[in-house]
Amino acid sequence: MSDGLLVAIAMAGIFALLFLVIQVKLHAFVALMLVSLVVGVLAGMPLESVIDAVQEGMGSTLGFVAVVVGLGAIFGQMLEVSGGAQRLARTLIAKFGEDNAQWALGITGFLVAIPVFFDVAFIILVAVIYDLSKNAKRPLLYYGVPLIAGLSCTHAFIPPTPGPVAVADLIGADLGWVILFGAICGFPAMVLAGPLYGRFIAKRITVGPPAHMMEETGDAPVSDADLPSFNTVAALIGIPLVLILLATVSDVALADDNPIAQFLGFVGHPFTALLIATLLTFYLLGTKRGVTKQQLEGIANKAMEPAGIIILVTGAGGVFKQVLINSGVGDVLGGIMASSAMPPLVIAFLIAAAVRLAQGSATVAMVTAAGLVTPLIQQFQLEGAVLGLMTIAIAAGATIASHVNDSGFWLVNRYFGLEVADTLKSWTVVTTIIAFTGFAMTMLLAQVVL
């Protein structure tokens, strides 16, 4: 089969995926599976080989992603149920003072969204925004924009949130590099999109807390005595990140047969690090505070509900990637992209951004882009730290310009009581600033890494 026909089949598959998700409203998992099968058959793979590619892609992806996302979801659920997110917000606001509450909220969002899904973290913290806006008599967006910017940055850039975990697995990036680069790229993005843009837009959109949402979130705040300590929550969030980073550093600095490197590699593997953190949360935020075994089991079960969907979509992304590789389509696409004048990081960013703009889901944009750039990675034989940068470039592209086809857009619209036009001026611009700042930082880091 000619190279031109293989490229045409791949492009048709991508357009079919977008059509199924956008127009037909087919679930992303089903759409990715269907497109993968069709692309494999049309590319001339034997039918048995198509099925083998599906099994190989799903198995190799879920072997890592399911464990990391599953443990991360339980960890985040424990932080949510215990009131850990509220503790972080209250303590940081008290330390920064009301005049610098924007910075406190941006940092709160930046920390909380590492283990907690964006929408959950937003909903449990929005009452803090309402109270600050009402008491300080400032526009809601003055405090709201820094929070959503902080939440969005780490949700996109720093594992164990599902997006960067999925991309890292699909392209073979070390999570330690992803965490390091995600923090370096994400914090400036939070500053620009959060406190700085928040002050600007709050002067132009002066809405207050919507009355109907004030009633829904409730007026009775949780007592400080009922919340875990700030040090406990901060330590629990930091433990898995530090362990993973230590494993990455030891892998670079020490010989493979060094006992210290082997020990740090074991405890710092994402499986071990997240398991340690999750067990600690069960005890420190659960058992030690009077939570029963039955309640802990219920919390873990509840955490698996949203995680299961993300795991399946990611697995289907792994299937799509494997079909592209096994069919030979990937080699052709990789050769075309390799001959392009654009650097690989730019290509990765643009692919993710295009898919994101078309269909709205950041997760689908990430796994699709990761599958498409994998052949490019093989062509250039990219490895090590650069794959961490590639992960951030894809995550940045998949964050750009959230608009009416993204559920996050309507979440912010509803809880902030905004008109659609004002949501575009606030939330959509915030995600765009995050995307371009994160990508610009990635390109700057590339000058050091490459």
N, C-alpha and C positions, 0 to 999 in steps of 0.2 A: 504494500500500500504506500502511495506517495506521501512525502512529508506534508505537502499542501493539504491533502485530504485529512490527514491526522489532525492537523491544526484546526481545520474546519469542524471536525467532529468535536474537538475539545471546546471550541468557542460556542458551538451549538449546545453542548452540554451545559456550559455556564449560563447561557441565555435561558435554557430550559429550566434550570434551577431557579433563576430569578423569577421567571414566569409562574412557576408552580408555587413559590412562596408568596409572591406579591399578588398575583391575580387569582389563582386557584385557592389561595389560603391553605395550601397543604402544609402540614407540620414539617418543620425543617428536617427532622430525622427521616421521615418517609421520603421527602423530596430528594435529599442527598443519597439515600439508598437507591431510589429509582434511577436517578441520573447516573450514578456509578455503574449500575448494571447495564444501562442502555449504551453508555460510552464504551464500556468494555466489549460489548457485542459488536457495535458498529466499527470499533477499531480492529476487528478481526480476531479477537482472542477466542480460543476454543471455549465452548460453554462451560466445561468443567473448570477451566482456568479462571473464568470470571468468578465462579463461586469460591474457588480457592483464594482469589485476591480479596474477596469480601471477608472471608474468615480471617485471613492473615492481617488485613488492615484493621479490622475490628479488634482482634485479639491483641495485636502489638500495641495498639493505642490504649485500650482499656486496662491493660496490665499495669500501666503507670497512672493514667489519669483517674481511673475509678478509685484507687486507693487515696490519692492526694486530695481529690475533690471531696470524697466521702468523709475523710478525717477532718478536712478543713471546714466542711459544712457543720459537722457536730461541734467542733471547736467554736465556730461562730454562733451557733444556736445557744450554747452554754453562756457565751458572753452576752447575748441578747437577753435571755431569760433571767439572768442574775442581776441585770441592771448595770453591767460593766460599762456599756456605752454611755449611759447617763452619768456614771461616776467620772469618766474621762472628761466629759463636757463640763460638768460642774466644777471640777478641780481646776481645769485649765482656764476657764472663765474667771474663777476667783483669783488665780495667780496672775493672769494678764491684766485683770481689771476691766471694768465695763468699757472704758475708752478704747481698749485694744481687744475687745471681744471678737472682732472679725478674725484676728489672727488665731485666737483660741479656737474658734469654730473651724477654721480651715485646717488647723493641726488635728483637732478632734476627728474631723472627717477623714483626714489622711491616715490616722491610726486605726480608726474603727473599721474602715472598709477593707483592711487587710484580711481579717478573718470573717467579716460579716458581709453578706450580699448587699449590693447597693440599695435596692428598694427597701429591704428590711431595715437597714441602718438609717435610711432617710425617714422612714415612718416613725421609728422609735425616738428620733432626735428632733423631729419637727416641732414638737411641743416646746422644746427649749427655745427655738426660734420665735415662736409665737409669744412666749413670755418676755423675752428680751425686747422684741419690737413694741409690745404693749407698754412695758414699764419704762423704756427709754424714749418712747414716742418717736421712733425712727421708722422709716419704710421697711417693710418686711424683707425686701431684697438686700438691704444693707447687711443683714445677718445671714439671710438665706443663701445668697450666692457663694460666700466663702465656704459654707458647709457643703453644698452640692459640688463645688469645685474640688474640695478635699476628698470627698467620697468618690468622685469620678476618677481622680488621678490614680489612687491606689487600686480601685476596682479594675482599672485598665492595665496597670503597669506592674503590680507587685503580687506575686504568689503568696498564699495559696488560693487567691481568687481564680475562678475557673478559666477565664480568658487566657491570661499569660501561661498558665499551666498547660492548657491544651496546645497552644502554639509551640511552647518549648518542647513538648513531647513530639509533636509532629515533625519539627525540623531538627530535633536532636540537641537542643540547647541545655546547658547546665543551669539548674534553677538558682544556684548561687550567683552566677553572673546576671541572671534576669533580675533577681532581688536587688543587687547592687546597682545595676544600671537603671532599674525602674525607680529606685529612690532618688538617684542623681537627676534623672530626667523629670520625674514626677513632681518634686518639690518646687522647682521654679515655675512649673506649669500651674501648680496650686496657687502660688503667690500672684501670678499675673491674672489668672482667671478668677481668683477668689477675692481677697481683700482689695486689690487694686481695681479690678473691673467692677466689683461689688459697689464700691464708692461711686464710681462713674454712673452705673445704671440705676442706682437707687435714687439719684437726683432726677431721673427722667421717668421712672415708673414708681410712683409713690403709694402703692397699695399697702394696706394693713392686713393683719391676719383675717382670713375669711371666717365669718361668724359660724357657718355650718361646719367648718373643719375644727374650729375651737371646741364646739360641742362634741364632735366625734372623738377627738383626742382626749377629752376629759380635762377637768380643772384641778383635780387632786394630785399634786406632785408626790412622788415617792420620797419618804423620809431618808435623810442621809444615813441614818442608822441601819436602814434596810439594804443599803448598797455595799458592795465589796469595796475594799480599799483601793486607792489609786495605784499604789505601788504593786499590789497583787495583779491588777488588770494589766498594767504596763509591762510587768515582768512576763506574764503569760503570753502576751502578743510578741514580745521580743525574743523569748526562748527559741522557738523554732527558726526564726529568721537568723539569729546569731549562730545556731548550730549548723544550719545549711551553709552560711557564709564561711564559717571556720573550715568546713569540709572542702569547700572550693579553694580557699587559700592554701590549705595543706596539700591539696592535689597539685597545685602549681609550685609550691615552695619546697616540698619534701619528696623524697624518693618513694616509689610505690611500695617497697618492702619495709619502709620505716614503720615501726609499731605505732607511733603516735599518729602518723598519717592514716594507717589502717583503722585505728580506733575512731579518729575524728570522721573518717569517711563513713564509718558505720553509724555512729550516733547522729551525724549530720546529713545522712541520706534523708530525703524528704519523707519517706515512709516512717523511719525511726523518729525523726525530729517532731513530726506532727503527731505521732502516736504518744510520745512523751508529753507534748503540750496538751493533748486531749485528755490523757489520764490525769494530769495535774488539774485541769479545769474541772473534771468530775469531782476531784477531792476538794480543791480550794474554793470553787464556786458552787459546789453541790453538797457533797456529804458533810463537809465541815460547817456548812451553813444550814443544815437541817433538811436537805433535800433527800427524799427516800430513794431506794433503789428502783422502785416502780416508776417514780417521777423521772429519774435519770434515763431510764429505758424509753419512756414516752418522749423525752426531749430528743434523744438520738433518732428515734423513729420519725419524728416530725422533720428533723433536719434532712433526712434522706429524700423527702418528697420533691423539693426543688432541685436537689443535687442529681436525682435520677434522670431528669429531663436533660440537664446539661451534659451529663456523662454520655447519654445516648447520642446526642447531637455531635459531641466531640468524637465518639466512636465512628459515627457515619462520616465525619470529616476524614478520619483515618482511612476509611474504605475508599473514599474518593481519591485520596492521595495514592493509595496502593494500586488502584486501577490505572491511574495515569502512568505510574511507573512501570507496571507489568505489561501494559499494552504497548509501550514504546512512545506513547503520546508525550510523556514527560520529557524524554530525551530530546524530542523535537522542540518542544516549548522551551526547554532549558537552553538549547542551542540558539534559538531566536533571541531569548532574553540576554544571553551571554554576549551576543554580537551587538546588542544595543549600546548606544553611547551613554546610557544612564547607569549610574552605580546600582548594585544590587539592593542597597537599602532604599533607594528612591523607588525602584520598581516595586518592592514589597509594600511600601507605604501607599503608593498609588493604587495598586490592586485592591488592598484592604479598604481604602477610602471609596473606591468606585462601587464595590459590593455593598458597603455600609450605606452609602447614599441611595442606592437602588432599592434595598429591601429592609433597612432599618435595624436588623439584629446585629449587635456587635459580635456576638458569639459566632454566628454564621459567617460574618465577614472575616473573622480571624481564622476559622478553620478552613474556609475556602481559600483565602490568600496563602495560608501555610502550605496547603496541598499544592498550589500552583507554583510556589517558589522553591519547593523541595528539589525539583530537577536543576534549578539554577544553582542551588547550594552544592549539589553534586558536581555540576560542571566546573565551578570555581574551587571545589574541594575546600569549602569554608568549614572551619571548626573552632572550638574554644570560645573565647570571649566574643568574637564577632557574631556568633549565633545568638548570644544574649542581646546584642544590639539589634539583630534582625527581628527578634521577638518584640522588642520595644517599638521598632519601626512599624511592624504589623499592627500592634496594639494601638499605636497612635493613629494610624489610618482608619482603624475600625471604630475609633472614638469620635471622629469628625462629624460636625453638623447634624446632631440628632434633631430630627424634625418629626412631622406628623405621622410617619410610618414606624416610629419607635415608641415602645410602651413607656420608656423613661420620660419622654416629652409630656405625655398625658399625666403621668404621676406628678411631675412638678407643676403642670398647669392646674391640676385639681387642688393640690395642697397649698399652693400659693395664691389660688383664686385669681389667676391671670386670664386675660384674653389671649387668643391664639397668637395674635401679632406681637403681644408683649412677651409671650413665651419664646417666640422666635428671637426677639431682641435680647432676651436674658439667657435662658437655658441653651438655646442653639449656639449662641455666640460663645458661651462658656465652654462647651464641648469642642468648638472649633479652635479656640485659644489653646486649650489643653493639647489638642492634636498637633497643632503647628509648633507649639513650644516644645512638646515632648520629642517631636521629630527633629527640630533644630538642635536640641541637646544631643540627640542620637548622632547626628552628623558631626557635631563637635567632638564627641567622644570617639567617633570613628577615626579622627585624625591622630588620636593617641594609640588606639587599639590596632589599627590596620598598618 
